[in-house]
Amino acid sequence: MDRKVKNTLLLFGLFVLISVAGGIFAYIFQENSIAEKQKVLLNIKQTALDTRQLQKQLEVYRMRAGEIDSLLNLRKYNIPESLEQADFFDFVTNISGYFSLHSFVNMKFEKIVAEQYYNYYHFKLSGTSTFNDLYKLLYAIEFSKELKKITSFETSNFLKVDDDGVPYFLTNFSMDVYVYFADNNRFTVVNTRENDLRASYLYDVFYPLIRNEIPPNTDGLLDVQTAELLALIPDGAYLSDHSGNTFLLWEGDRVYLGYLTQINFKENSVKFILNKGGIIETTELGLDNRDSGKRR
């Protein structure tokens, strides 16, 4: 037999063998897998929609998602998804950036706590501030859109006197803050907007009604306690202090610890109202008693 014929028969036999082996593997060993794939393919063909229908469905779902997002955004608080620790540091830094020079805040991260539906960061804040700066910080934390809660709070007041002798009544504070976040977007919105965190001015409850500390006369105003009325001119009064400095004042002008409230041309006198550490005192100086003005 010719060699070419032998080779052809050999290749044909090899092809038949491979075909038989492939058929056995496909229809016996992979029969179940092929049947499952055919069912999936059939299901896709039966439920498949054209591009226009899919686009219409997408627009409907977008509108529905926007409605739900709007409803969530109307809530006073939201719990964000996957919040970073640095976000709270930035939040406090932005709030304290408007504090006075005598106020500062220290921030310390304590731990992260995982709950059933949400997690929270535990931070500890401490520092020194004026009463209203502290109130601004508390207000911002409690009314922030992204949920934050103060769980413990301690404060005490103290007096600070600068190099010029000016007293400042400040507060020391310490608080624990929980900053909440979730592993999903169940409690948050896509386009969130921060609440109004502008706190109103409050009366300083730690400011003493009667104070021993009197601010120094750093502005060089007239010290009424040692002043002398020299003369009265139309709508004004001419006075001098113990150092011989002269002042021309009108009603409403500032003096040390108070104001000039009245110029009485009939009685040739002037009246002042002074605040001496919480004690309000009226002082009167006249031309007829330059050596000792009447004070009450």
SULMO-V406460 format. One record per residue. N is the residue number from 1. SS is DSSP state (a for helix, b for strand, c for the rest). OMEGA is omega as a letter, one per 20 degrees, with the letter a starting at -180 (999 if undefined). D_FIRST is the distance of its C-alpha to the first C-alpha in whole Angstrom. Layout:
n=N ss=SS omega=OMEGA d_first=D_FIRST
n=N ss=SS omega=OMEGA d_first=D_FIRST
//
This chain:
n=1 ss=c omega=a d_first=0
n=2 ss=c omega=a d_first=4
n=3 ss=a omega=a d_first=6
n=4 ss=a omega=r d_first=9
n=5 ss=a omega=r d_first=7
n=6 ss=a omega=a d_first=7
n=7 ss=a omega=r d_first=10
n=8 ss=a omega=r d_first=12
n=9 ss=a omega=r d_first=11
n=10 ss=a omega=r d_first=13
n=11 ss=a omega=r d_first=15
n=12 ss=a omega=r d_first=16
n=13 ss=a omega=r d_first=16
n=14 ss=a omega=r d_first=19
n=15 ss=a omega=r d_first=21
n=16 ss=a omega=a d_first=21
n=17 ss=a omega=r d_first=22
n=18 ss=a omega=a d_first=25
n=19 ss=a omega=r d_first=26
n=20 ss=a omega=r d_first=27
n=21 ss=a omega=r d_first=29
n=22 ss=a omega=r d_first=31
n=23 ss=a omega=r d_first=32
n=24 ss=a omega=a d_first=33
n=25 ss=a omega=a d_first=35
n=26 ss=a omega=a d_first=36
n=27 ss=a omega=r d_first=37
n=28 ss=a omega=a d_first=38
n=29 ss=a omega=a d_first=39
n=30 ss=c omega=a d_first=41
n=31 ss=a omega=a d_first=42
n=32 ss=a omega=a d_first=46
n=33 ss=a omega=r d_first=46
n=34 ss=a omega=r d_first=44
n=35 ss=a omega=r d_first=47
n=36 ss=a omega=r d_first=49
n=37 ss=a omega=r d_first=48
n=38 ss=a omega=r d_first=48
n=39 ss=a omega=r d_first=51
n=40 ss=a omega=r d_first=53
n=41 ss=a omega=r d_first=51
n=42 ss=a omega=r d_first=53
n=43 ss=a omega=r d_first=56
n=44 ss=a omega=r d_first=56
n=45 ss=a omega=a d_first=55
n=46 ss=a omega=a d_first=58
n=47 ss=a omega=a d_first=61
n=48 ss=c omega=r d_first=60
n=49 ss=c omega=r d_first=62
n=50 ss=c omega=a d_first=62
n=51 ss=a omega=a d_first=64
n=52 ss=a omega=r d_first=67
n=53 ss=a omega=r d_first=68
n=54 ss=a omega=r d_first=67
n=55 ss=a omega=r d_first=69
n=56 ss=a omega=r d_first=72
n=57 ss=a omega=r d_first=71
n=58 ss=a omega=r d_first=71
n=59 ss=a omega=r d_first=75
n=60 ss=a omega=r d_first=76
n=61 ss=a omega=r d_first=75
n=62 ss=a omega=r d_first=77
n=63 ss=a omega=r d_first=80
n=64 ss=a omega=r d_first=80
n=65 ss=a omega=r d_first=79
n=66 ss=a omega=r d_first=82
n=67 ss=a omega=r d_first=84
n=68 ss=a omega=r d_first=84
n=69 ss=a omega=r d_first=84
n=70 ss=a omega=r d_first=87
n=71 ss=a omega=r d_first=88
n=72 ss=a omega=a d_first=87
n=73 ss=a omega=r d_first=89
n=74 ss=c omega=r d_first=92
n=75 ss=c omega=a d_first=93
n=76 ss=c omega=a d_first=95
n=77 ss=c omega=r d_first=92
n=78 ss=b omega=r d_first=89
n=79 ss=c omega=a d_first=86
n=80 ss=b omega=r d_first=84
n=81 ss=b omega=r d_first=80
n=82 ss=c omega=a d_first=79
n=83 ss=c omega=r d_first=82
n=84 ss=c omega=r d_first=83
n=85 ss=a omega=a d_first=85
n=86 ss=a omega=a d_first=86
n=87 ss=a omega=r d_first=87
n=88 ss=a omega=r d_first=90
n=89 ss=a omega=r d_first=91
n=90 ss=a omega=r d_first=91
n=91 ss=a omega=a d_first=93
n=92 ss=a omega=r d_first=96
n=93 ss=a omega=r d_first=96
n=94 ss=a omega=r d_first=96
n=95 ss=a omega=a d_first=99
n=96 ss=a omega=r d_first=101
n=97 ss=c omega=r d_first=101
n=98 ss=c omega=a d_first=104
n=99 ss=c omega=r d_first=106
n=100 ss=c omega=a d_first=109
n=101 ss=c omega=a d_first=109
n=102 ss=c omega=a d_first=111
n=103 ss=c omega=r d_first=108
n=104 ss=b omega=a d_first=104
n=105 ss=b omega=r d_first=102
n=106 ss=b omega=a d_first=99
n=107 ss=b omega=r d_first=96
n=108 ss=b omega=r d_first=94
n=109 ss=b omega=a d_first=91
n=110 ss=b omega=a d_first=91
n=111 ss=b omega=r d_first=88
n=112 ss=b omega=a d_first=86
n=113 ss=b omega=r d_first=86
n=114 ss=b omega=r d_first=83
n=115 ss=c omega=a d_first=84
n=116 ss=c omega=a d_first=83
n=117 ss=c omega=a d_first=83
n=118 ss=c omega=r d_first=84
n=119 ss=b omega=r d_first=84
n=120 ss=b omega=r d_first=87
n=121 ss=b omega=r d_first=88
n=122 ss=b omega=r d_first=91
n=123 ss=b omega=r d_first=93
n=124 ss=b omega=r d_first=97
n=125 ss=b omega=r d_first=99
n=126 ss=b omega=r d_first=102
n=127 ss=b omega=a d_first=105
n=128 ss=b omega=a d_first=108
n=129 ss=b omega=r d_first=109
n=130 ss=c omega=a d_first=112
n=131 ss=a omega=a d_first=112
n=132 ss=a omega=r d_first=111
n=133 ss=a omega=r d_first=108
n=134 ss=a omega=r d_first=107
n=135 ss=a omega=r d_first=108
n=136 ss=a omega=r d_first=105
n=137 ss=a omega=r d_first=103
n=138 ss=a omega=a d_first=103
n=139 ss=a omega=a d_first=103
n=140 ss=a omega=a d_first=100
n=141 ss=a omega=a d_first=98
n=142 ss=a omega=a d_first=99
n=143 ss=c omega=r d_first=99
n=144 ss=c omega=a d_first=95
n=145 ss=c omega=r d_first=93
n=146 ss=b omega=a d_first=90
n=147 ss=c omega=r d_first=92
n=148 ss=b omega=a d_first=94
n=149 ss=b omega=r d_first=96
n=150 ss=b omega=a d_first=99
n=151 ss=b omega=r d_first=99
n=152 ss=b omega=a d_first=102
n=153 ss=b omega=r d_first=105
n=154 ss=b omega=r d_first=108
n=155 ss=b omega=r d_first=110
n=156 ss=b omega=a d_first=113
n=157 ss=b omega=r d_first=116
n=158 ss=b omega=a d_first=117
n=159 ss=b omega=r d_first=119
n=160 ss=b omega=r d_first=118
n=161 ss=b omega=a d_first=121
n=162 ss=c omega=a d_first=119
n=163 ss=c omega=r d_first=121
n=164 ss=c omega=a d_first=123
n=165 ss=c omega=r d_first=125
n=166 ss=c omega=a d_first=123
n=167 ss=b omega=r d_first=122
n=168 ss=b omega=a d_first=119
n=169 ss=b omega=a d_first=118
n=170 ss=b omega=r d_first=115
n=171 ss=b omega=r d_first=112
n=172 ss=b omega=a d_first=110
n=173 ss=b omega=r d_first=107
n=174 ss=b omega=a d_first=104
n=175 ss=b omega=r d_first=102
n=176 ss=b omega=a d_first=98
n=177 ss=b omega=r d_first=96
n=178 ss=b omega=r d_first=93
n=179 ss=b omega=a d_first=90
n=180 ss=b omega=r d_first=88
n=181 ss=b omega=a d_first=84
n=182 ss=b omega=r d_first=81
n=183 ss=c omega=r d_first=78
n=184 ss=c omega=a d_first=77
n=185 ss=c omega=a d_first=79
n=186 ss=c omega=a d_first=80
n=187 ss=c omega=a d_first=84
n=188 ss=c omega=a d_first=84
n=189 ss=c omega=a d_first=83
n=190 ss=c omega=a d_first=81
n=191 ss=c omega=a d_first=84
n=192 ss=c omega=r d_first=87
n=193 ss=c omega=a d_first=91
n=194 ss=c omega=r d_first=93
n=195 ss=c omega=r d_first=96
n=196 ss=c omega=a d_first=100
n=197 ss=c omega=r d_first=101
n=198 ss=c omega=a d_first=104
n=199 ss=c omega=r d_first=106
n=200 ss=c omega=r d_first=110
n=201 ss=c omega=r d_first=113
n=202 ss=c omega=r d_first=115
n=203 ss=c omega=a d_first=118
n=204 ss=c omega=a d_first=117
n=205 ss=c omega=r d_first=118
n=206 ss=c omega=a d_first=119
n=207 ss=c omega=a d_first=121
n=208 ss=c omega=r d_first=124
n=209 ss=c omega=r d_first=127
n=210 ss=c omega=a d_first=130
n=211 ss=c omega=r d_first=128
n=212 ss=c omega=a d_first=130
n=213 ss=c omega=r d_first=128
n=214 ss=c omega=a d_first=129
n=215 ss=c omega=a d_first=127
n=216 ss=c omega=a d_first=129
n=217 ss=c omega=a d_first=130
n=218 ss=c omega=a d_first=127
n=219 ss=c omega=r d_first=128
n=220 ss=c omega=r d_first=131
n=221 ss=c omega=r d_first=133
n=222 ss=c omega=r d_first=137
n=223 ss=c omega=a d_first=138
n=224 ss=a omega=a d_first=140
n=225 ss=a omega=a d_first=141
n=226 ss=a omega=a d_first=143
n=227 ss=c omega=r d_first=143
n=228 ss=b omega=r d_first=147
n=229 ss=b omega=a d_first=147
n=230 ss=b omega=a d_first=149
n=231 ss=b omega=r d_first=149
n=232 ss=b omega=r d_first=148
n=233 ss=b omega=a d_first=147
n=234 ss=c omega=r d_first=146
n=235 ss=c omega=a d_first=143
n=236 ss=b omega=r d_first=143
n=237 ss=b omega=a d_first=144
n=238 ss=b omega=a d_first=144
n=239 ss=b omega=r d_first=144
n=240 ss=b omega=r d_first=143
n=241 ss=c omega=a d_first=142
n=242 ss=c omega=r d_first=143
n=243 ss=c omega=a d_first=142
n=244 ss=c omega=r d_first=144
n=245 ss=c omega=a d_first=141
n=246 ss=b omega=a d_first=141
n=247 ss=b omega=r d_first=140
n=248 ss=b omega=a d_first=140
n=249 ss=b omega=r d_first=139
n=250 ss=c omega=a d_first=138
n=251 ss=c omega=a d_first=138
n=252 ss=c omega=r d_first=134
n=253 ss=c omega=r d_first=134
n=254 ss=b omega=r d_first=132
n=255 ss=b omega=r d_first=134
n=256 ss=c omega=r d_first=133
n=257 ss=c omega=a d_first=132
n=258 ss=b omega=a d_first=133
n=259 ss=b omega=r d_first=135
n=260 ss=b omega=a d_first=138
n=261 ss=b omega=a d_first=139
n=262 ss=b omega=r d_first=142
n=263 ss=b omega=a d_first=144
n=264 ss=b omega=a d_first=148
n=265 ss=c omega=r d_first=150
n=266 ss=c omega=a d_first=153
n=267 ss=c omega=r d_first=153
n=268 ss=c omega=a d_first=152
n=269 ss=b omega=r d_first=149
n=270 ss=b omega=a d_first=145
n=271 ss=b omega=r d_first=143
n=272 ss=b omega=r d_first=140
n=273 ss=b omega=a d_first=137
n=274 ss=b omega=r d_first=136
n=275 ss=b omega=a d_first=133
n=276 ss=b omega=r d_first=133
n=277 ss=c omega=r d_first=131
n=278 ss=c omega=r d_first=131
n=279 ss=b omega=a d_first=134
n=280 ss=b omega=a d_first=136
n=281 ss=b omega=r d_first=139
n=282 ss=b omega=a d_first=141
n=283 ss=b omega=a d_first=143
n=284 ss=b omega=r d_first=146
n=285 ss=b omega=a d_first=147
n=286 ss=b omega=r d_first=151
n=287 ss=c omega=a d_first=153
n=288 ss=c omega=a d_first=156
n=289 ss=c omega=a d_first=154
n=290 ss=c omega=a d_first=152
n=291 ss=c omega=a d_first=152
n=292 ss=c omega=r d_first=151
n=293 ss=c omega=r d_first=149
n=294 ss=c omega=a d_first=149
n=295 ss=b omega=r d_first=146
n=296 ss=c omega=999 d_first=145
//
